[in-house]
């Protein structure tokens, strides 16, 4: 019996990759809380606040608006800290001209959401505009290539090619996406591993570019794979949001 447990475990992981209609509705609701939190934060973030203050407000809002847990430990990073894909919120004070990156999600009835948005404090520089445009284009071209039966690795390679062709290949150092459900990381994956994407998979798309000492951009939605491609649960637009300051 002990010898077959790893196989059973892998089979269960594969079964969990395909969500039913009830699971999908729970995740849509979790994302609606997450979208609402972002809209709230657009009017909250100001220069002089710390990353921790922004993180706290973000999480308080989600709990006050229907979340019963956090999907994971929220990431809030600003300025050069946005160059760290897994940044931990710190006491750094947000300044005019900074990128501010928020990667977070609400938990609802044991299911999770996952979204990242990068905003800019005040009018962006041309470098910031160009970097954001590249990440947005990568995201949207990869989403357009998703269909049932595609290999996650092939979509990942597409993202690497787009960013690499633009000269930033050395600054994109994580997977393109992953499954989400009762855990924040489930099958399928969009990275160097091989796995086929099937109808009913709930997945993220989250390309990013991270320039050490300068800053980074990540743009992440999540949604479900359908017979027709990909339907995002995320309703927040992909435009670069400029915070007046």
C-alpha positions as CSV (number, residue, x, y, z in Angstrom):
1,X,0.0,0.0,0.0
2,X,2.8,2.4,0.9
3,X,4.2,2.1,-2.6
4,X,1.1,3.4,-4.3
5,X,0.4,6.4,-2.1
6,X,2.5,8.8,-4.1
7,X,0.6,7.9,-7.3
8,X,-2.7,8.3,-5.4
9,X,-1.6,11.7,-4.2
10,X,-0.7,12.8,-7.8
11,X,-4.0,11.5,-9.1
12,X,-5.9,13.6,-6.5
13,X,-3.9,16.7,-7.4
14,X,-4.9,16.1,-11.1
15,X,-8.6,15.7,-10.1
16,X,-8.5,18.9,-8.1
17,X,-7.2,20.8,-11.1
18,X,-10.6,20.6,-12.7
19,X,-13.2,22.7,-10.9
20,X,-17.0,22.1,-11.0
21,X,-19.6,24.9,-11.3
22,X,-20.0,25.4,-7.5
23,X,-16.3,25.8,-7.0
24,X,-16.1,28.3,-9.9
25,X,-18.8,30.4,-8.4
26,X,-17.1,30.5,-5.0
27,X,-13.9,31.7,-6.7
28,X,-15.7,34.3,-8.8
29,X,-17.1,35.7,-5.5
30,X,-13.6,35.7,-3.9
31,X,-12.3,37.6,-6.8
32,X,-15.2,40.2,-6.6
33,X,-13.9,41.0,-3.1
34,X,-10.4,41.2,-4.4
35,X,-11.4,43.6,-7.3
36,X,-13.3,45.8,-4.8
37,X,-10.3,46.0,-2.6
38,X,-8.2,47.3,-5.5
39,X,-10.7,50.0,-6.3
40,X,-10.6,51.0,-2.6
41,X,-6.8,51.1,-2.5
42,X,-6.7,53.5,-5.5
43,X,-8.3,56.1,-3.3
44,X,-6.3,55.2,-0.2
45,X,-2.6,55.0,-1.2
46,X,-0.7,58.3,-0.8
47,X,3.0,59.2,-0.6
48,X,4.2,59.1,3.0
49,X,2.5,55.8,3.8
50,X,4.5,52.7,4.4
51,X,4.2,49.4,2.6
52,X,2.9,47.8,5.9
53,X,0.2,50.5,6.2
54,X,-1.0,49.8,2.7
55,X,-1.0,46.0,3.4
56,X,-3.0,46.5,6.6
57,X,-5.7,48.6,4.9
58,X,-5.9,46.1,2.0
59,X,-6.5,43.2,4.3
60,X,-8.9,45.0,6.6
61,X,-11.0,46.0,3.6
62,X,-11.2,42.4,2.3
63,X,-12.3,41.1,5.7
64,X,-14.8,43.9,6.1
65,X,-16.3,43.1,2.7
66,X,-16.9,39.4,2.9
67,X,-13.5,37.6,3.0
68,X,-13.3,34.9,5.6
69,X,-9.5,34.5,5.2
70,X,-6.6,35.7,3.2
71,X,-5.6,33.7,0.1
72,X,-2.0,34.1,1.2
73,X,0.3,36.6,2.8
74,X,-0.3,39.8,0.9
75,X,2.6,41.3,-1.0
76,X,2.9,45.1,-1.0
77,X,6.1,46.5,-2.4
78,X,7.2,50.0,-3.5
79,X,10.0,51.7,-5.4
80,X,13.1,49.4,-5.8
81,X,11.4,46.8,-3.6
82,X,9.1,46.0,-6.5
83,X,12.1,44.4,-8.2
84,X,11.7,41.5,-5.7
85,X,8.9,39.2,-7.0
86,X,8.3,37.8,-3.5
87,X,8.7,41.0,-1.5
88,X,7.6,41.2,2.1
89,X,5.9,44.5,3.1
90,X,8.3,46.7,5.1
91,X,8.5,50.1,6.7
92,X,9.7,51.7,3.5
93,X,7.9,55.0,2.9
94,X,6.1,55.3,-0.5
95,X,7.4,58.2,-2.5
96,X,6.1,60.1,-5.6
97,X,7.4,58.4,-8.7
98,X,7.3,54.9,-7.2
99,X,5.8,51.9,-8.7
100,X,3.6,50.2,-6.0
101,X,2.9,46.5,-6.5
102,X,0.1,44.6,-4.7
103,X,-0.2,40.8,-5.0
104,X,-3.0,39.5,-2.8
105,X,-6.3,37.7,-2.7
106,X,-9.4,37.0,-0.6
107,X,-10.4,33.6,0.8
108,X,-14.0,32.7,0.6
109,X,-15.6,29.4,1.8
110,X,-12.1,27.8,1.6
111,X,-11.5,28.9,-2.0
112,X,-8.9,31.6,-3.0
113,X,-8.4,34.4,-5.4
114,X,-5.1,35.8,-6.7
115,X,-4.5,39.1,-8.4
116,X,-1.5,41.5,-8.9
117,X,-1.7,45.1,-10.0
118,X,1.2,47.6,-10.3
119,X,0.3,51.3,-9.9
120,X,2.5,54.4,-10.2
121,X,2.6,57.3,-7.8
122,X,2.2,60.4,-10.0
123,X,3.0,60.7,-13.7
124,X,5.1,57.8,-14.9
125,X,8.4,58.1,-16.7
126,X,8.8,56.8,-20.2
127,X,10.8,53.9,-18.8
128,X,7.9,53.0,-16.5
129,X,5.4,53.2,-19.3
130,X,7.5,51.0,-21.6
131,X,8.1,48.4,-18.9
132,X,4.4,48.3,-18.0
133,X,3.4,48.1,-21.7
134,X,5.7,45.1,-22.2
135,X,4.3,43.2,-19.3
136,X,0.7,44.0,-20.3
137,X,1.4,42.8,-23.9
138,X,3.0,39.6,-22.6
139,X,0.0,38.9,-20.4
140,X,-2.6,39.5,-23.1
141,X,-0.8,37.6,-25.8
142,X,-0.3,34.6,-23.5
143,X,-4.0,34.7,-22.5
144,X,-5.0,34.7,-26.1
145,X,-3.0,31.6,-26.7
146,X,-4.7,29.5,-24.0
147,X,-7.1,26.8,-25.2
148,X,-8.0,23.3,-24.0
149,X,-5.2,20.8,-24.7
150,X,-2.4,23.3,-24.9
151,X,0.8,22.6,-22.9
152,X,1.4,25.0,-20.0
153,X,5.1,24.9,-20.8
154,X,4.4,26.2,-24.4
155,X,2.5,29.2,-23.0
156,X,5.4,29.8,-20.5
157,X,7.9,29.7,-23.4
158,X,5.8,32.2,-25.3
159,X,6.0,34.6,-22.3
160,X,9.8,34.1,-22.1
161,X,10.1,34.8,-25.9
162,X,8.1,38.1,-25.8
163,X,10.0,39.4,-22.8
164,X,13.4,38.1,-24.1
165,X,12.9,39.6,-27.5
166,X,12.4,43.0,-25.8
167,X,15.7,42.6,-24.1
168,X,14.5,41.8,-20.6
169,X,14.9,38.0,-20.5
170,X,17.3,38.1,-17.6
171,X,14.7,40.0,-15.5
172,X,11.8,37.6,-15.7
173,X,12.6,34.9,-13.2
174,X,9.5,33.0,-12.2
175,X,6.7,30.9,-13.7
176,X,3.9,32.4,-15.8
177,X,1.1,31.0,-13.7
178,X,-0.5,28.2,-11.7
179,X,-3.7,26.6,-10.8
180,X,-5.8,28.0,-7.8
181,X,-8.4,26.4,-5.7
182,X,-8.5,25.5,-2.0
183,X,-4.8,26.0,-2.2
184,X,-3.2,29.0,-3.7
185,X,-0.8,26.8,-5.8
186,X,-2.5,23.8,-7.5
187,X,-2.2,22.2,-10.9
188,X,-1.8,23.0,-13.7
189,X,1.4,25.0,-13.9
190,X,2.8,27.4,-16.6
191,X,6.5,26.9,-16.1
192,X,9.3,24.6,-17.3
193,X,7.3,21.4,-16.4
194,X,5.0,19.6,-18.8
195,X,1.2,19.6,-18.1
196,X,-1.8,19.8,-20.4
197,X,-4.3,22.5,-19.7
198,X,-7.9,21.2,-19.6
199,X,-11.4,22.7,-19.5
200,X,-12.4,23.6,-15.9
201,X,-8.8,24.5,-14.8
202,X,-8.8,27.7,-12.8
203,X,-5.4,29.4,-13.5
204,X,-3.4,32.6,-13.0
205,X,-1.5,34.5,-15.7
206,X,1.2,36.7,-14.1
207,X,4.2,37.7,-16.2
208,X,6.6,40.3,-14.7
209,X,9.8,42.1,-15.3
210,X,12.0,43.1,-12.3
211,X,15.0,45.5,-12.6
212,X,17.3,45.4,-9.6
213,X,17.6,48.8,-7.9
214,X,15.0,50.3,-10.2
215,X,11.7,48.4,-9.7
216,X,9.4,45.9,-11.3
217,X,6.0,45.3,-12.8
218,X,3.7,42.3,-12.5
219,X,0.2,42.0,-14.0
220,X,-1.9,39.0,-12.8
221,X,-5.5,37.9,-13.4
222,X,-7.1,34.6,-12.8
223,X,-10.0,32.7,-14.3
224,X,-11.2,29.5,-15.9
225,X,-10.3,27.6,-19.0
226,X,-13.4,27.0,-21.2
227,X,-14.0,25.3,-24.5
228,X,-13.5,28.7,-26.1
229,X,-10.2,29.6,-24.3
230,X,-9.9,31.6,-21.1
231,X,-12.5,33.5,-19.1
232,X,-11.0,35.8,-16.4
233,X,-12.7,36.2,-13.1
234,X,-10.7,39.4,-12.6
235,X,-12.7,42.5,-13.7
236,X,-10.1,45.2,-12.9
237,X,-8.8,46.6,-16.2
238,X,-5.2,46.2,-17.4
239,X,-4.6,50.0,-17.7
240,X,-1.7,51.5,-15.7
241,X,-3.4,53.3,-12.8
242,X,-1.8,56.6,-11.9
243,X,-2.2,57.7,-8.3
244,X,-2.6,61.5,-8.2
245,X,-0.1,63.1,-5.9
